[in-house]
Amino acid sequence: MSRAHFTIKIFSVLQDRLGTDALEIEQESSLSVRDLVDEACKQYPKLEAYRSFFRVAVNLEYAQDDDRVSADDEVAILMPASGG
């Protein structure tokens, strides 16, 4: 299978902890959200500590772990909103 470049946008505390606003991943051209997050955690180990808290959005909609994602999709990792 061919390889593709994925850009995962991150926000708030993740930007602060990882020192960037986007994660760059080279991976198979089509894979599950779970597989993409697994690879992101391997390449950006600090991300793993937040894995149980964040949600992944694909093309502006929350995604499930088994949903497929391709390189032309817009992918973002979102932390829960806080406030009061």
GROMACS elastic network, one bead per residue, 0.5 to 0.9 nm:
[ bonds ]
;  ai    aj funct       b0    kb
    1    28     6  0.64075   500
    1    29     6  0.71630   500
    1    30     6  0.87077   500
    2    27     6  0.84703   500
    2    28     6  0.59065   500
    2    29     6  0.57659   500
    2    30     6  0.87724   500
    3    26     6  0.66690   500
    3    27     6  0.53125   500
    3    30     6  0.85217   500
    4    25     6  0.82852   500
    4    26     6  0.56821   500
    4    27     6  0.55840   500
    4    28     6  0.58292   500
    4    30     6  0.81791   500
    4    70     6  0.81470   500
    4    71     6  0.60032   500
    5    24     6  0.71217   500
    5    25     6  0.58201   500
    5    27     6  0.65973   500
    5    28     6  0.84934   500
    5    29     6  0.77461   500
    5    71     6  0.59389   500
    5    72     6  0.88292   500
    6    23     6  0.80108   500
    6    24     6  0.58762   500
    6    25     6  0.50418   500
    6    26     6  0.62327   500
    6    27     6  0.74521   500
    6    29     6  0.86938   500
    6    36     6  0.87026   500
    6    70     6  0.77839   500
    6    71     6  0.50670   500
    6    72     6  0.78037   500
    6    73     6  0.83388   500
    6    74     6  0.87616   500
    6    75     6  0.81514   500
    7    22     6  0.62986   500
    7    23     6  0.56440   500
    7    25     6  0.64114   500
    7    26     6  0.89707   500
    7    71     6  0.77683   500
    7    73     6  0.89416   500
    7    74     6  0.77017   500
    7    75     6  0.69078   500
    7    76     6  0.84117   500
    8    21     6  0.85646   500
    8    22     6  0.53652   500
    8    24     6  0.65734   500
    8    25     6  0.79122   500
    8    40     6  0.87054   500
    8    74     6  0.74593   500
    8    75     6  0.50109   500
    8    76     6  0.51400   500
    8    77     6  0.69049   500
    9    21     6  0.60458   500
    9    23     6  0.64527   500
    9    74     6  0.81824   500
    9    75     6  0.62974   500
    9    77     6  0.62665   500
    9    78     6  0.86473   500
   10    13     6  0.87442   500
   10    14     6  0.62036   500
   10    15     6  0.60843   500
   10    20     6  0.78985   500
   10    21     6  0.52959   500
   10    22     6  0.55107   500
   10    23     6  0.74005   500
   10    76     6  0.58697   500
   10    77     6  0.52428   500
   10    78     6  0.66803   500
   10    79     6  0.87201   500
   11    14     6  0.57130   500
   11    15     6  0.52945   500
   11    16     6  0.83067   500
   11    20     6  0.89174   500
   11    21     6  0.63967   500
   11    22     6  0.84107   500
   11    76     6  0.83917   500
   11    77     6  0.73560   500
   11    78     6  0.66866   500
   11    79     6  0.76221   500
   12    15     6  0.54838   500
   12    16     6  0.66631   500
   12    17     6  0.89563   500
   12    21     6  0.88637   500
   12    78     6  0.85292   500
   12    79     6  0.76727   500
   13    16     6  0.50336   500
   13    17     6  0.61229   500
   13    18     6  0.84914   500
   13    79     6  0.79494   500
   14    17     6  0.50675   500
   14    18     6  0.58206   500
   14    19     6  0.78877   500
   14    20     6  0.81891   500
   14    21     6  0.81128   500
   14    46     6  0.88923   500
   14    47     6  0.74860   500
   14    50     6  0.82250   500
   14    77     6  0.87375   500
   14    78     6  0.87857   500
   14    79     6  0.80180   500
   15    18     6  0.53532   500
   15    19     6  0.53811   500
   15    20     6  0.51877   500
   15    21     6  0.52812   500
   15    22     6  0.79589   500
   16    19     6  0.53029   500
   16    20     6  0.73242   500
   16    21     6  0.86282   500
   17    20     6  0.82880   500
   17    46     6  0.73077   500
   17    47     6  0.83085   500
   18    21     6  0.81549   500
   18    23     6  0.89883   500
   18    44     6  0.76423   500
   18    46     6  0.67566   500
   18    47     6  0.74668   500
   20    23     6  0.73665   500
   22    76     6  0.85766   500
   23    40     6  0.73109   500
   23    43     6  0.89011   500
   23    44     6  0.80102   500
   24    40     6  0.81582   500
   24    43     6  0.89496   500
   25    36     6  0.81382   500
   25    39     6  0.74696   500
   25    40     6  0.66659   500
   25    43     6  0.78543   500
   26    29     6  0.86891   500
   26    39     6  0.88274   500
   27    30     6  0.81904   500
   27    31     6  0.82415   500
   27    36     6  0.77811   500
   27    39     6  0.79935   500
   27    71     6  0.89681   500
   28    31     6  0.64483   500
   28    70     6  0.85430   500
   28    71     6  0.88845   500
   29    69     6  0.83948   500
   29    70     6  0.57782   500
   29    71     6  0.61906   500
   30    68     6  0.66350   500
   30    69     6  0.57428   500
   30    71     6  0.72035   500
   31    34     6  0.82220   500
   31    35     6  0.63190   500
   31    36     6  0.67868   500
   31    66     6  0.88419   500
   31    67     6  0.82885   500
   31    68     6  0.54485   500
   31    69     6  0.56274   500
   31    70     6  0.67296   500
   32    35     6  0.51595   500
   32    36     6  0.63254   500
   32    37     6  0.86682   500
   32    64     6  0.88720   500
   32    65     6  0.65474   500
   32    66     6  0.53281   500
   32    67     6  0.54386   500
   32    69     6  0.58266   500
   32    70     6  0.86652   500
   33    36     6  0.51129   500
   33    37     6  0.61724   500
   33    38     6  0.85375   500
   33    56     6  0.76875   500
   33    58     6  0.87088   500
   33    63     6  0.73729   500
   33    64     6  0.70115   500
   33    66     6  0.60930   500
   33    67     6  0.57760   500
   33    68     6  0.60888   500
   33    69     6  0.61295   500
   34    37     6  0.51758   500
   34    38     6  0.60694   500
   34    39     6  0.86634   500
   34    64     6  0.81652   500
   34    66     6  0.64396   500
   34    67     6  0.81477   500
   34    68     6  0.89939   500
   35    39     6  0.62290   500
   35    40     6  0.85755   500
   35    65     6  0.81725   500
   35    66     6  0.87078   500
   36    39     6  0.51902   500
   36    40     6  0.61565   500
   36    41     6  0.86756   500
   36    69     6  0.81647   500
   37    41     6  0.61016   500
   37    42     6  0.85835   500
   37    51     6  0.85739   500
   37    56     6  0.86002   500
   37    65     6  0.88815   500
   38    41     6  0.52191   500
   38    42     6  0.63635   500
   38    43     6  0.88436   500
   38    48     6  0.87332   500
   39    42     6  0.50240   500
   39    43     6  0.62529   500
   39    44     6  0.84106   500
   40    43     6  0.51954   500
   40    44     6  0.57601   500
   40    45     6  0.79312   500
   40    47     6  0.75795   500
   40    48     6  0.86649   500
   41    44     6  0.50086   500
   41    45     6  0.51123   500
   41    46     6  0.73273   500
   41    47     6  0.54781   500
   41    48     6  0.53271   500
   41    51     6  0.84055   500
   42    45     6  0.55858   500
   42    47     6  0.86239   500
   42    48     6  0.81949   500
   43    47     6  0.89332   500
   44    47     6  0.57586   500
   44    48     6  0.78188   500
   45    48     6  0.57182   500
   45    49     6  0.80357   500
   46    49     6  0.60456   500
   46    50     6  0.78721   500
   47    50     6  0.56233   500
   47    51     6  0.65648   500
   48    51     6  0.51267   500
   48    52     6  0.82541   500
   49    52     6  0.76255   500
   49    53     6  0.87067   500
   50    53     6  0.54127   500
   50    54     6  0.64177   500
   50    79     6  0.84394   500
   51    54     6  0.56929   500
   51    55     6  0.82599   500
   52    55     6  0.85133   500
   53    78     6  0.87789   500
   53    79     6  0.64226   500
   53    80     6  0.70471   500
   54    77     6  0.63951   500
   54    78     6  0.54300   500
   54    80     6  0.65479   500
   55    62     6  0.69712   500
   55    63     6  0.76957   500
   55    64     6  0.87918   500
   55    76     6  0.83793   500
   55    77     6  0.57951   500
   55    78     6  0.52422   500
   55    79     6  0.64594   500
   55    80     6  0.78024   500
   56    61     6  0.83854   500
   56    62     6  0.58799   500
   56    63     6  0.57133   500
   56    64     6  0.77519   500
   56    65     6  0.84793   500
   56    75     6  0.70886   500
   56    76     6  0.57614   500
   56    78     6  0.61504   500
   56    79     6  0.89097   500
   57    60     6  0.56842   500
   57    61     6  0.50515   500
   57    63     6  0.52296   500
   57    64     6  0.86766   500
   57    74     6  0.79935   500
   57    75     6  0.57236   500
   57    76     6  0.52053   500
   57    77     6  0.63559   500
   57    78     6  0.73002   500
   58    61     6  0.54377   500
   58    62     6  0.62972   500
   58    63     6  0.59277   500
   58    69     6  0.74020   500
   58    73     6  0.64502   500
   58    74     6  0.55623   500
   58    76     6  0.66004   500
   59    62     6  0.83717   500
   59    63     6  0.89857   500
   59    73     6  0.60020   500
   59    75     6  0.64156   500
   59    76     6  0.84291   500
   60    74     6  0.73873   500
   60    75     6  0.78956   500
   60    76     6  0.81387   500
   63    66     6  0.82352   500
   63    67     6  0.63105   500
   63    68     6  0.89057   500
   64    67     6  0.53689   500
   64    68     6  0.88733   500
   65    68     6  0.83819   500
   69    72     6  0.83341   500
   69    73     6  0.64505   500
   69    74     6  0.89106   500
   69    75     6  0.82483   500
   70    73     6  0.55623   500
   70    74     6  0.88341   500
   71    74     6  0.80177   500
   71    75     6  0.89326   500
   78    81     6  0.85858   500
   79    82     6  0.89234   500
